[in-house]
């Protein structure tokens, strides 16, 4: 689906800029062009489509459906939807903004945001073929569980009160709009288009520079995984190596598909399964570029909670897997 952005980055990096594909600078430039163009398009398209949907549907019924059922249903739906959408940690943010603007409960949107970069169909197929069924099922259960439990936790601590004013305005704006749904449903096609266009442009104008900065940092870190250092220092199986692997993985930036060959190498070199899994979860599930962009949506206190949740959840999973396998 995103091959067009890869081809655009190929053309700009290797044909127009004439960079050598074998160099690190070419790899970083290619990553920056591909991810920036993809996220910009996703922001505009996803916000526009969800705004059109909001202007055409009775969102009160959608929200009541989620809130009226068991809470596990909403968190599970958010987490499973994240598992089938092929987004990295930064590309998930436009969808997160769209859900917030639609008035979807914050815990459910965070379940999606947490799970989306962790799981996708390509990663699962690669995991199965390279690392075996046992590792794949373990990773799948761990990723979905982290998303569901995260949604529950963030609703418990009142995450919807810790959104930045822009996101709070979007969230509360939808609640106010619900009161006039009977009027909204009578909007013409042109009115809906104008409403969606205005919202997409407004959100894009607020966060585009942070996307450039976040992806710029991600491009510098992309592909940098110190394999020999990890094996030398974290391969003895001591308990502290698991949280260390998580702390090392969070600043790095990669997607699940890109990490799988690296994890295969680490496992072959003797790194424990739980430590390898914790490192993979932290590398693909959280990143500095993601936190930099989320800073425009979530208040610092909520970002600290999110960072702490990632650290504790990934460490617990790693320690548990090391005990079981």
C-alpha positions in Angstrom: 0.0 0.0 0.0 2.9 2.3 0.8 5.1 1.3 -2.1 4.5 4.6 -3.8 6.3 6.4 -1.0 9.2 4.0 -1.3 9.4 4.6 -5.1 9.2 8.4 -4.6 12.1 8.2 -2.0 14.1 6.0 -4.5 13.7 8.5 -7.3 14.5 11.6 -5.1 17.4 10.0 -3.2 19.2 8.0 -5.9 18.2 9.7 -9.2 17.7 13.4 -8.3 20.2 13.7 -5.4 22.5 11.0 -7.0 23.4 9.5 -3.6 25.2 6.1 -3.4 22.7 3.5 -2.2 25.4 1.7 -0.2 26.1 4.7 2.1 24.6 5.5 5.5 23.8 9.1 4.4 21.7 7.7 1.5 19.9 5.3 3.8 19.1 8.2 6.2 18.0 10.5 3.4 15.8 7.8 1.9 14.2 7.0 5.2 13.5 10.7 5.9 11.9 11.3 2.5 9.8 8.1 2.6 8.5 8.5 6.2 7.9 12.3 5.9 5.9 12.0 2.7 4.0 9.0 4.0 3.1 10.7 7.3 2.1 14.0 5.7 -0.3 12.2 3.3 -1.6 10.0 6.1 -2.4 13.1 8.3 -4.3 14.9 5.5 -6.1 11.8 4.2 -7.0 10.1 7.5 -8.1 13.3 9.2 -10.2 14.3 6.1 -11.8 10.8 5.8 -12.6 10.6 9.5 -14.0 14.1 9.6 -16.2 13.2 6.6 -17.4 10.2 8.5 -18.0 12.2 11.6 -20.1 14.7 9.6 -22.1 11.8 8.1 -22.7 9.5 11.0 -24.3 9.7 14.4 -21.1 9.5 16.4 -23.0 9.4 19.6 -24.2 5.9 18.6 -20.7 4.8 17.7 -19.4 6.0 21.1 -22.3 4.5 23.0 -21.7 1.2 21.3 -18.1 1.3 22.6 -19.0 2.6 26.0 -22.2 0.5 26.4 -20.4 -2.8 25.9 -17.9 -4.3 28.2 -14.8 -2.2 28.5 -12.8 -5.1 27.3 -14.6 -4.9 24.0 -13.4 -1.4 23.3 -9.9 -2.0 24.4 -9.7 -5.3 22.5 -11.2 -3.7 19.4 -8.7 -0.9 19.5 -5.8 -3.3 20.0 -6.9 -5.7 17.3 -7.5 -2.8 14.8 -3.9 -1.7 15.6 -2.7 -5.2 14.9 -4.1 -5.3 11.4 -3.0 -1.7 10.4 0.6 -1.6 8.9 1.8 1.6 10.6 5.1 2.3 12.4 5.1 4.2 15.8 5.1 7.6 14.0 2.7 6.7 11.2 0.1 5.7 13.8 -0.3 9.2 15.1 -2.5 10.6 12.3 -5.0 7.8 13.0 -4.8 8.5 16.7 -5.6 12.1 16.0 -8.6 11.1 13.9 -10.0 8.8 16.6 -9.5 11.6 19.2 -11.4 14.0 17.0 -14.2 11.5 16.5 -14.7 11.4 20.3 -13.5 7.7 20.7 -12.6 7.1 24.4 -9.0 7.9 25.0 -8.2 4.5 26.5 -9.4 2.8 23.3 -7.3 5.2 21.1 -4.3 4.5 23.2 -4.8 0.7 22.9 -4.6 1.3 19.1 -1.6 3.6 19.3 0.3 1.1 21.5 -0.5 -2.0 19.4 -0.3 -0.6 15.9 3.5 -0.4 15.5 4.0 -3.7 17.4 2.1 -6.0 15.1 1.3 -6.3 11.4 0.7 -9.1 8.9 4.1 -8.8 7.3 5.9 -9.0 10.6 3.8 -12.0 11.7 4.6 -13.9 8.4 8.3 -13.1 8.7 8.4 -14.0 12.4 6.7 -17.4 11.6 9.1 -18.2 8.8 12.3 -17.1 10.4 11.8 -17.6 14.2 9.2 -20.3 14.4 5.6 -20.6 15.6 6.3 -20.5 19.3 8.1 -17.2 19.1 5.5 -15.8 16.8 2.5 -16.7 19.0 4.3 -15.4 22.1 5.0 -12.1 20.3 1.4 -11.8 19.1 -0.1 -12.4 22.6 2.4 -10.0 24.1 1.7 -7.2 21.7 -2.1 -7.4 21.9 -2.0 -7.8 25.8 0.2 -4.7 26.1 -2.3 -2.7 24.0 -5.4 -3.9 25.9 -3.8 -3.5 29.4 -2.5 -0.1 28.3 -5.9 1.2 27.4 -7.3 0.0 30.7 -4.5 1.7 32.6 -4.7 5.0 30.8 -8.4 5.2 31.3 -8.0 4.5 35.0 -5.6 7.4 35.5 -7.8 9.8 33.5 -5.7 10.2 30.3 -8.5 12.2 28.6 -7.7 15.0 31.1 -4.0 15.0 30.1 -4.4 15.8 26.4 -2.9 19.0 25.0 -5.3 21.9 24.3 -5.4 21.1 20.6 -6.4 17.4 21.2 -8.7 18.4 24.1 -10.5 20.9 21.8 -11.0 18.2 19.2 -12.2 15.7 21.8 -14.6 18.1 23.5 -15.6 19.6 20.2 -17.0 16.3 19.2 -19.0 16.0 22.5 -20.6 19.4 21.8 -21.3 18.4 18.2 -23.1 15.3 19.4 -25.8 17.6 20.9 -26.6 18.9 17.4 -26.3 15.6 15.6 -29.8 16.0 14.2 -28.6 19.2 12.5 -25.2 17.7 11.5 -26.8 14.8 9.7 -28.6 17.3 7.4 -25.3 18.7 6.1 -24.9 18.7 2.3 -22.0 16.9 0.6 -20.3 20.3 0.1 -20.7 21.2 3.7 -19.2 17.9 4.8 -16.2 18.4 2.4 -15.6 22.0 3.7 -15.8 20.8 7.3 -13.3 17.9 6.7 -11.0 20.1 4.6 -10.9 22.8 7.3 -10.1 20.2 10.1 -7.4 18.4 8.1 -5.6 21.7 7.2 -5.9 23.0 10.8 -4.4 19.8 12.3 -1.7 19.6 9.6 -0.6 23.2 10.1 -0.1 22.6 13.8 2.1 19.5 13.7 3.9 19.4 10.3 7.1 20.9 11.7 7.2 18.4 14.5 6.9 15.6 12.0 9.9 17.0 10.1 11.9 17.2 13.4 10.8 13.8 14.7 11.4 11.9 11.4 14.7 13.8 11.0 15.9 12.4 14.4 14.5 9.0 13.4 16.4 9.1 10.1 19.7 9.6 12.1 18.9 6.6 14.3 17.4 4.4 11.6 19.2 1.1 11.1 21.6 1.8 13.9 21.5 -1.3 16.1 24.7 -2.1 18.0 24.4 -5.9 17.7 27.9 -6.8 18.9 27.5 -4.5 22.0 24.1 -6.1 22.8 25.4 -9.6 22.6 28.5 -8.8 24.6 26.8 -6.9 27.5 23.2 -8.3 27.6 23.7 -12.0 26.6 24.5 -13.5 30.0 20.8 -13.8 31.0 21.0 -11.7 34.2 17.7 -10.1 35.2 19.0 -6.6 34.7 19.8 -7.2 31.0 16.0 -7.2 30.2 15.3 -3.6 31.4 18.6 -2.6 29.9 17.6 -4.0 26.5 14.3 -2.1 26.8 16.0 1.2 27.6 18.4 0.7 24.7 15.6 -0.1 22.3 13.3 2.9 23.0 15.6 5.6 21.5 16.1 3.5 18.4 13.6 3.6 15.5 12.6 0.8 13.3 9.5 -1.1 12.2 8.8 -4.8 13.1 9.7 -6.1 9.6 13.1 -4.4 9.7 13.9 -5.7 13.2 13.1 -9.4 12.6 16.4 -10.3 10.8 18.3 -8.5 13.5 16.5 -10.4 16.3 17.1 -13.7 14.4 20.9 -12.9 14.5 20.7 -11.9 18.2 19.0 -15.2 19.0 21.5 -17.3 17.0 24.3 -15.5 18.9 22.8 -16.7 22.2 20.8 -13.7 23.4 17.9 -15.1 25.6 14.4 -15.2 24.0 12.8 -12.9 26.5 15.6 -10.3 26.3 15.4 -10.4 22.5 11.6 -10.0 22.6 11.8 -7.1 25.0 14.4 -5.4 22.8 12.2 -5.8 19.7 9.0 -4.6 21.5 10.8 -1.4 22.7 12.4 -0.7 19.4 9.3 -0.9 17.3 6.7 0.1 19.9 8.3 3.3 21.1 10.8 5.8 19.8 12.0 9.3 20.5 10.6 10.6 17.2 7.2 9.2 18.3 7.3 10.9 21.7 8.4 14.2 20.0 5.3 14.2 17.8 3.0 13.0 20.6 4.2 16.0 22.7 1.9 18.1 20.5 -1.1 15.9 21.5 -0.3 14.6 25.0 0.7 16.6 28.0 4.2 15.9 29.4 2.7 14.1 32.4 0.9 11.6 30.1 4.1 11.1 28.1 5.9 10.2 31.3 3.2 7.7 32.1 3.4 6.3 28.6 7.2 5.9 28.8 6.9 4.3 32.2 4.2 1.9 31.0 6.4 0.8 28.0 9.4 0.3 30.3 7.5 -1.8 32.8 5.3 -3.8 30.4 8.2 -4.7 28.0 10.5 -5.6 30.9 7.8 -7.8 32.6 7.2 -9.6 29.3 10.9 -10.2 28.8 11.5 -11.5 32.3 8.4 -13.8 32.1 9.5 -15.2 28.7 13.1 -15.8 30.0 11.6 -17.8 33.0 9.2 -19.9 30.8 11.6 -20.7 27.8 
